[in-house]
């Protein structure tokens, strides 16, 4: 529902700066040229004179609501907005009925649904017939990954457009507009101005909210970075431990370690800790990295990872976090090998394929007289007591051909292991020929 100020395009005198600076045309929207610029997909829709239903996915303060409003204006559609936070089935029915009445009168409706991911699956299904019939052109806004939060049927009827967090250039444009609107410059040194855009973390609305606070200060003296920090409260970085951002960051940490980049790994570790991630969750993932990506190339890594977990468990935060950092650096700088990881996957596959084949008789346990009479344990050679410390016996089931699962490439500690395995394979072949 629009009020009289919105309908007339006039902002009330006490409106926040972010509202007073809301763009009047799509050309004034900053930071989303990939969608709205020349050749952009949304720009092409407008030029064609027909809008399709869409999902606008992006961080807070990147212009989702503004774009929807301006799209309706540019295409000559009636703009109607609801929020999934405050609306229910009755509100949806009312919105669809109003749109149907407009359609009968020849007026198209753009229905903007803010926080659309907050509607449950059944409510999302309720949009489908009205979108299919063209009763409404749906524009949904979400900060969450649509693949996880929206019905496949709704996604198949909409295009998903990804809005980017505002970069420093776009944020600076907003500050210039704010200064023109207020008729004064921000009372900041150049370094503090840069720090202000960093504090915004890509959120244009938050940047203008902070700027509004600064405009209320005396123009002199100019605030430096330290004074700015004392004036404004740093907000927590965007991070939701149960949502996509959590998985993106842990993926970045893991892949930085795997890619032998200790600096990037430390950065992502710090980002997750700053965001409130459970350090013991990180410790568990670090142990996984040690066994999955390093393995026998550096057997010490799993001990370092486990020790870091125990150290954090003993010290807690913040002191224990240093142990996690040490483990991350050790793993990132260690030689990498997935030979054990791949070998175990192949061994599990072979175990599933061969079912319940028994071990060869010579390595079966023979605790009873009957078992000994059946040949259990007969001919078993105790490898450490042989001349070479290696018997070359067959330890696979008699009905199964020998398989090679573990194939070290010779990185780090595995170089020595590879040499031993090659020597044993040669001895095994020679002993087999002798037995034949």
N, C-alpha and C positions, 0 to 999 in steps of 0.2 A: 504494500500500500504506500503510495507516494503522498507526501504532504504538500501544502500550497507552495512552500519554498522550493521543493524539488521540482514540482510541476512547472514553475515559472523560471527555473534555472537560477534562482537567486538564493544565496546562502544566508541564513540568519546571522545577525551581527556577532553572536556569541559562539558561532560554529568553530570547531578546532581548525588550526591552520591546515591540517591535512585535507579537510573537507573543502576549505576555501580555495585550495590549490588543485582540487580535482580537475583533471583535463576536461576541456570542453569538446575536443575532437580527438579522433584516434591518432592524428598526427602528433598530438601533444603527449601521448603516452611514451614514456622512456623505458629503454632496456629490453623491449620485446620486438625489435626490428625483424627478427627471423620469422615472426608471425604477421606483423602489421606493416612491415616495410614493402618496398616495391618487389613484387613477385611472391610475397609471403602468402601462405594458404588462406588466412583469414581476409587479407586484403583482396585476394582474388574472388572470394565469396561476395564481398561488398560490391566489387566492380561488376560482377555478374548479376547483381540485384536480387540474389536469393540466398538466404542463410540456411545452413543445415544444422541439425542438433550437434552439440559438441560438449566435451568435458574439458574444462580449463584446470590443469593440474600444475601447482607450483607452490613455493613457500609463501608464508604470509607477507603482505605488503608489496606484492609484485604487480598488482593491478587487475586482478581477476574480476572484481565487482565493477570497476571502472570500465573495463573492456566490454563487459556484457551490456552495461547501460548505453555506451556509445555505439555498440553494434545495433541495438534497437533503434536508436536515433538515426543512424546512417541509412538503415534499410527501411525506415518508415514503419517499424513494428511498434505495437503497444508494449511497453515494458512493464512486467509484473515480477515482483520479487518475493520469495519466501525463504525462510531459513529452516533447515532440517532440525536445528537445535530447538526451535520454538513452535514448530508446526507439526500437526498430526494428520490423520486421515481426513478429518472434516475440513481442514484447511486446504488439502489437496483437491478434494471434491469441489469445493467452492471455487478454487482457482481454475480448474478445468471447465466448470460450468460457465464462468465468466468468459473464458477464452472461446468457448463454443458459441456464445451469444455474439461476441465480437466477429467471429468468423462468418456467422450468418449475415452480418452487416458489412462484410468485405474487409474487415480489419484483422491483420495477422497479429499474433501474440508471441513475444519472446518471454518465456518463463525462466527466470534466473533462480536457481536453487543453490543457495549458499550452504557449504558443508554437506553436500549431497551424500557423502559417505556415511553420514550419521543415520540416514534412513535404513531400516532393516531390509532384508531381501524381499519380503512380501510387499512392502511399501514401494520399493524400487520397481517391482513388477507392475505396480499400478500405473506407472508412467507409460508403459509400452503401447497400449491401444491408442492413446492420445497423441503420442509421437508418431506412430505409424499412420494415423489418419490425417496428420498435419494440423490437428487442433491447436497444438503448441509447437513452437521451436524451442527445444530444451537446451539451456546452457547451464551446466552444473559446474560448481567450483569445489575443488577439494585440495587439501594439503597432503592427502594420503595417496599411495600408489593405487590407481584405479584397478589394476590387475588383481589386487588383493581385496579391495573393498566394494567393488561394484559388480552387479550381475553381468554375466557374459552376454545375456540377451540385450541388456541396456547398452553395453559397450558396442555390440555389433550394429546398433542403430545410431551410433554417435561417433564422431571423430574426436580423438584425444589430442589436445594441444598442450605441450609442456612449456610453461612459463619459466624463464630463468631468474635466479636471484639477481638483484640489481648490482651491476659492477660499480667501481669507483666513479667512472665517467658519468653513469646515469645518476648516481647519488649526488654528484656535484652539480648536475643540471638542476636537480630538485632544490638544492641549497641556493643556487643563483635565482631561481624563480621565487623562492621564499623571501630572499632579501629584497627582490623587486616588489613583492607584495607588501612587505612590511615597511619599505622605504628606508631601510637601514642595513648595515652590514653586521654579520655575526661578530661578537666581541672575542675573536679567537686569533691566535697566532697561526701562521701557515701549518706548523706542525700539529697544533691542536685541531685544526680543521680536518687534516688527514685522519687524526685519531677519532674524530667524530664520525666520519664515514665508516671507519673500521668497527666502531661500536654498534653501528646500525646493522652490521652483518647481513647486508643485502636486502633489508626491509625498509622500503621507502616510507611507509606510514610511521614506523618507529623513528626514523631519522627526522621527520618533520615534527614529531612530538617532542623530541629532544631539542630541536631548533627553536620551537615555540618557548620552551623554558629559558633558553639562552637569550632570546630577544627581550625577555623581561628584565634582564640584567643591565646595569649601566654600561654605556659603550666603552668606557675606560675604567680600569686598565684592561688590556687584552688578556684573556686567559691562556696560559700555557697548558701543556699536556697534563701536568700534575694537578693544576687548578681545575681543569675540565673534569678529571676523574673525581675530584672532590665534590664537584657540583652535580654530576650526573651519576646515577646508580647503574653500574654495568649489569645488564640482564644475563641470565643463563643462556648459553648457546642452544640453538635449536637441536634437540636430541630427545627422542622418545625411545626408551629402552625396549618397548614391546612392538615397535613399528619398523617400517622399512629403513629408517635412518640407522637403527641399531645394526641391521644386517649389512648395510652398505659400509659402515665403519669397521665392523669386525672383519669383513671381507678385505677392506683396504689394509688393515693391519696384517692379516694372514698373508696376503699376496706380497706385501712389502718385505716381510721376513723371508718368504719363499724366493723373492727376487733379489735377496742379499743386499737390501738397502736399509741399513740400520737407522739412518736419519729419518727417512719417511716412516719407518716402523715406530720410532720413538714419538713422532708427531701424532700418528693415529692413536697410539696408546694414551698420550696426554689428552687428546680430544675426547676419548671415551671416558677417561677418569674425570675430566672436567665436566662432562655431561652427566655424571652421577652413576656411571656403570658400576656394577658389583665387581670389585677387584678379583674376587674368587672365581667369578665367571671368566674373567680374562686369564687368570692363572690356569684354569682348566683348558682353555683354548691354546695357551702357550705349550702346555704338555702335549696336546694333540699335534701341534706344529712339529715338536721334537720327534715324535714317532712317525708322523706322516711324511714329512718333507726332508728329514735329515737321516733318521735311522742309523744304520751301521757306518755311514760316512763319518759320523762323530758320535760314538756311543755315550760320550760324556754329556751330550745335550739333554737327554731325558733326565739325568740326575740333576743338572742345573735347573731345569724346568720344575722338577718336583721340589727341589730345595727352595726355589723362589716361592712356590705355593706355601710350603711350610713356614718360611720366613714371614710372609705376609700374614699368615694365620697367627703367628706368634706376636708380631709387632703391631699389626693393624695399620691404619692410615694415620698420618701420611708417610711415616718412616718405611713401612713395609712396601710401599709402592716402588721404592728404589730397587728392591729385589726383582720386581717384575720388569723394570727397565733393564736391569743387568741381564736378565734371562733373554729378553727380546734382542738385545745387542749381541749376546753370545750366539743365539740361533740365527740371526741375520748374517753374521760373519762366518758361520760354520759352513763346511762343505755340504752340499745337498745331495741326497739320494732317495729315490722312491723305490729302490729295489725290493726292500722288505715289504713295503706297502703293496706293490704290484704282485710280489710272490705270494703273499697271503691271500689276495683276491683270487689268484689262479688256483691256489691250493684248495680254497673253499669251493670253487667251482668244480674241481676234480673230485672232491669229497662228495659233493651232491650227485655227481654223475655216476660214481662207482658204488654208491649205496653202502652195503654192509659187508664188503669183502674183508676176510680175516687177515691178520698179519701172517707172514710166512712162519712156518712152525718153529724155526730156530730162534725166533725172538719172542715167542709166546711164553707166558709165565707158566711154570710147572710146579705148583705147590703140592700136588698129590701124586701117588704112585701111578694111578690110572693115566694121568696126563703125561707122565714120563713115558709110559708104555705106548702112548699114542704119538710119541715123537716130539712132544712139546719141549722146546729148549735144546733139542739134539743138534749138535754141530755148531752151537753158538760160540763165537770167538769174542773174547774180551779185548776190545781194541787197544786200550792203553798198555796191555802186556805184550802186544806183538812187537816185532822188531822195528817197524816203521811207525808204530802207534796208530795203525790204520789197517783194518782187515779187508776192506773192499767188498764186504758182504752186501747182499741185497736186502733192503729193509722195506721195500714196497710189497703189497700183496702179490702172490704168485701169478694171479690172473691178470695183473695190471702191468703194462709196460712202464719202464722207468720214465719219470717226467723231470724236467728241470724247471723249477719255479723261480728260484732265487738267481738273478743274473746281475751281479754288481758290475758297474761300469768302471770301477777303479778310482773313484773320487774319495780323497781323504783316507780314513782308516780302511775303507773297503779295497784300497789298492792291495794291501797285504792279504785280505780275505780272498780277493780274486785270484791272487797267485796260489794260495793254498788250495782253493777249489780246483784250479786247473791242474795242479800237481796230483791231487787226489783222483780226479777224473781219469788222468793218464794211468795211474796205478790201478784203478778199478778195472779199466779196460784190459790191462796186462794180466791181472789176476784172473779175470774172467776167461781170457784165452788159455791160461794155464789149466783152469778147471775143466775146460772143454777138451 
